[in-house]
């Protein structure tokens, strides 16, 4: 089966990434995304060398996209943020904003998504810990957290505009 070439190449590249002891998970995430993208084309891959080349090239391109996205939308970890400003730009106290966001999380997300978001953002769980708890891949959990944040952000902005 031609999928074997892709699986073997994935394992080789993944072990090389692990050997370098990467500080972040971007390389492994990019490799996993590349594998998923190429899986539908597995029957057209004619050898391990071709599979490894396709995986490496696709991973590199995905990683470049990750870095471009990060540089255009920089983010700061919550632990790196100093005390927040006393008031939001609309005059609300920061505590009031936190209260509103907390209520939005409670009513806008499914129970599972709410639990994942709170464990990650409020309690500081790693994606590895979440993966063990929910039986989902780390990539899937990253997507869930990202979508939850986006949902809450959009609802909050919409409410802010309506006021």
NUDODREN-218742 format. One record per residue (C-alpha): x, y, z; residue in one letter. Coordinates in Angstrom, 1 decimal, always signed. Layout:
NUDODREN-218742
east X north Y up Z type A .
...
//
This chain:
NUDODREN-218742
east +0.0 north +0.0 up +0.0 type X .
east +1.4 north +3.4 up -1.0 type X .
east +0.3 north +4.9 up +2.4 type X .
east +3.2 north +2.9 up +3.9 type X .
east +5.7 north +5.2 up +2.2 type X .
east +4.0 north +8.2 up +3.7 type X .
east +3.9 north +6.7 up +7.2 type X .
east +7.5 north +5.6 up +7.1 type X .
east +8.6 north +9.1 up +5.9 type X .
east +6.5 north +10.8 up +8.6 type X .
east +8.2 north +8.6 up +11.3 type X .
east +11.7 north +9.4 up +10.0 type X .
east +11.1 north +13.1 up +9.9 type X .
east +9.3 north +13.2 up +13.2 type X .
east +12.2 north +11.4 up +14.9 type X .
east +14.7 north +13.9 up +13.4 type X .
east +12.5 north +16.8 up +14.8 type X .
east +12.5 north +15.1 up +18.2 type X .
east +16.2 north +14.6 up +18.2 type X .
east +16.7 north +18.4 up +17.8 type X .
east +14.6 north +18.9 up +21.0 type X .
east +12.6 north +21.8 up +19.6 type X .
east +11.6 north +24.5 up +22.1 type X .
east +8.1 north +24.8 up +20.6 type X .
east +5.7 north +22.5 up +18.8 type X .
east +5.4 north +24.4 up +15.5 type X .
east +7.7 north +22.0 up +13.6 type X .
east +5.8 north +18.9 up +14.8 type X .
east +2.4 north +20.6 up +14.1 type X .
east +3.5 north +21.6 up +10.6 type X .
east +4.7 north +18.0 up +9.9 type X .
east +1.4 north +16.6 up +11.2 type X .
east -0.6 north +19.1 up +9.1 type X .
east +1.5 north +18.1 up +6.0 type X .
east +0.9 north +14.4 up +6.7 type X .
east -2.9 north +15.1 up +6.8 type X .
east -2.8 north +17.1 up +3.6 type X .
east -0.8 north +14.5 up +1.8 type X .
east -2.8 north +11.5 up +3.0 type X .
east -5.5 north +11.9 up +0.4 type X .
east -2.7 north +11.7 up -2.3 type X .
east -1.0 north +8.7 up -0.8 type X .
east -1.9 north +6.5 up -3.8 type X .
east +0.0 north +8.7 up -6.1 type X .
east +3.2 north +8.6 up -4.1 type X .
east +5.5 north +6.0 up -5.7 type X .
east +8.3 north +5.7 up -3.2 type X .
east +9.7 north +6.5 up +0.3 type X .
east +12.0 north +9.1 up -1.2 type X .
east +9.2 north +11.0 up -2.9 type X .
east +7.1 north +10.8 up +0.3 type X .
east +9.9 north +12.2 up +2.4 type X .
east +10.5 north +15.0 up -0.1 type X .
east +6.8 north +15.9 up -0.3 type X .
east +6.4 north +15.8 up +3.5 type X .
east +9.5 north +18.0 up +4.0 type X .
east +8.5 north +20.5 up +1.4 type X .
east +4.9 north +20.7 up +2.6 type X .
east +6.0 north +21.0 up +6.2 type X .
east +8.4 north +23.7 up +5.5 type X .
east +5.7 north +25.7 up +3.6 type X .
east +3.3 north +25.3 up +6.4 type X .
east +5.9 north +26.3 up +9.0 type X .
east +6.6 north +29.4 up +6.9 type X .
east +2.9 north +30.2 up +7.0 type X .
east +2.9 north +29.8 up +10.8 type X .
east +5.8 north +32.2 up +11.2 type X .
east +4.3 north +34.7 up +8.9 type X .
east +1.0 north +34.6 up +10.7 type X .
east +2.7 north +34.9 up +14.1 type X .
east +4.7 north +37.9 up +12.9 type X .
east +1.7 north +39.6 up +11.5 type X .
east -0.4 north +38.9 up +14.6 type X .
east +2.0 north +38.8 up +17.5 type X .
east +0.6 north +37.5 up +20.8 type X .
east +1.9 north +37.8 up +24.3 type X .
east +1.4 north +35.1 up +26.9 type X .
east -0.8 north +36.0 up +29.8 type X .
east +2.1 north +35.6 up +32.2 type X .
east +4.1 north +38.2 up +30.2 type X .
east +1.4 north +40.9 up +30.6 type X .
east +1.8 north +43.4 up +33.3 type X .
east -1.1 north +44.8 up +35.2 type X .
east -3.9 north +45.7 up +32.8 type X .
east -5.1 north +49.2 up +32.3 type X .
east -7.7 north +50.4 up +34.8 type X .
east -10.3 north +51.1 up +32.2 type X .
east -11.2 north +49.7 up +28.8 type X .
east -11.6 north +52.2 up +25.9 type X .
east -15.3 north +52.3 up +26.5 type X .
east -14.9 north +53.4 up +30.1 type X .
east -15.7 north +50.0 up +31.7 type X .
east -13.7 north +48.7 up +34.6 type X .
east -11.4 north +45.8 up +33.6 type X .
east -13.1 north +43.6 up +36.2 type X .
east -16.5 north +44.3 up +34.5 type X .
east -15.0 north +43.3 up +31.2 type X .
east -13.7 north +40.0 up +32.7 type X .
east -17.1 north +39.4 up +34.2 type X .
east -18.8 north +39.9 up +30.8 type X .
east -16.3 north +37.6 up +29.1 type X .
east -16.8 north +35.0 up +31.8 type X .
east -20.5 north +35.1 up +31.2 type X .
east -20.1 north +34.8 up +27.4 type X .
east -17.9 north +31.8 up +27.9 type X .
east -20.5 north +30.2 up +30.1 type X .
east -23.4 north +30.7 up +27.7 type X .
east -21.7 north +30.7 up +24.2 type X .
east -19.6 north +27.5 up +24.3 type X .
east -20.5 north +23.9 up +24.5 type X .
east -19.7 north +22.2 up +27.8 type X .
east -16.6 north +20.4 up +26.4 type X .
east -15.3 north +23.5 up +24.6 type X .
east -15.8 north +25.6 up +27.7 type X .
east -14.0 north +23.1 up +29.9 type X .
east -11.1 north +22.9 up +27.4 type X .
east -10.8 north +26.7 up +27.2 type X .
east -10.9 north +27.2 up +30.9 type X .
east -8.4 north +24.5 up +31.7 type X .
east -6.1 north +25.9 up +29.1 type X .
east -6.4 north +29.7 up +29.7 type X .
east -7.5 north +29.9 up +33.3 type X .
east -5.7 north +26.9 up +34.8 type X .
east -2.7 north +26.8 up +32.5 type X .
east -2.9 north +23.2 up +31.4 type X .
east -0.6 north +22.2 up +28.6 type X .
east -2.0 north +20.8 up +25.3 type X .
east -0.4 north +17.4 up +26.3 type X .
east -2.4 north +17.3 up +29.5 type X .
east -5.6 north +18.3 up +27.7 type X .
east -4.9 north +15.6 up +25.1 type X .
east -4.6 north +12.9 up +27.8 type X .
east -7.8 north +14.2 up +29.5 type X .
east -10.0 north +14.5 up +26.4 type X .
east -8.5 north +11.9 up +24.1 type X .
east -8.0 north +14.4 up +21.3 type X .
east -4.9 north +15.3 up +19.4 type X .
east -2.9 north +18.4 up +20.4 type X .
east -3.6 north +19.9 up +17.0 type X .
east -7.3 north +19.4 up +17.4 type X .
east -7.2 north +20.9 up +20.9 type X .
east -5.3 north +24.0 up +19.6 type X .
east -8.0 north +24.4 up +16.9 type X .
east -10.8 north +24.1 up +19.6 type X .
east -9.1 north +26.7 up +21.8 type X .
east -8.5 north +29.0 up +18.9 type X .
east -12.1 north +28.8 up +17.7 type X .
east -13.4 north +29.3 up +21.3 type X .
east -11.4 north +32.5 up +21.6 type X .
east -12.5 north +33.7 up +18.3 type X .
east -16.2 north +33.0 up +19.1 type X .
east -16.0 north +34.9 up +22.4 type X .
east -14.0 north +37.8 up +20.8 type X .
east -16.6 north +38.2 up +18.0 type X .
east -19.6 north +38.1 up +20.4 type X .
east -17.9 north +40.6 up +22.8 type X .
east -17.2 north +43.0 up +19.9 type X .
east -20.7 north +42.6 up +18.6 type X .
east -22.1 north +43.4 up +22.0 type X .
east -19.8 north +46.3 up +22.4 type X .
east -21.0 north +47.7 up +19.0 type X .
east -24.6 north +47.3 up +19.9 type X .
east -24.2 north +49.4 up +23.1 type X .
//
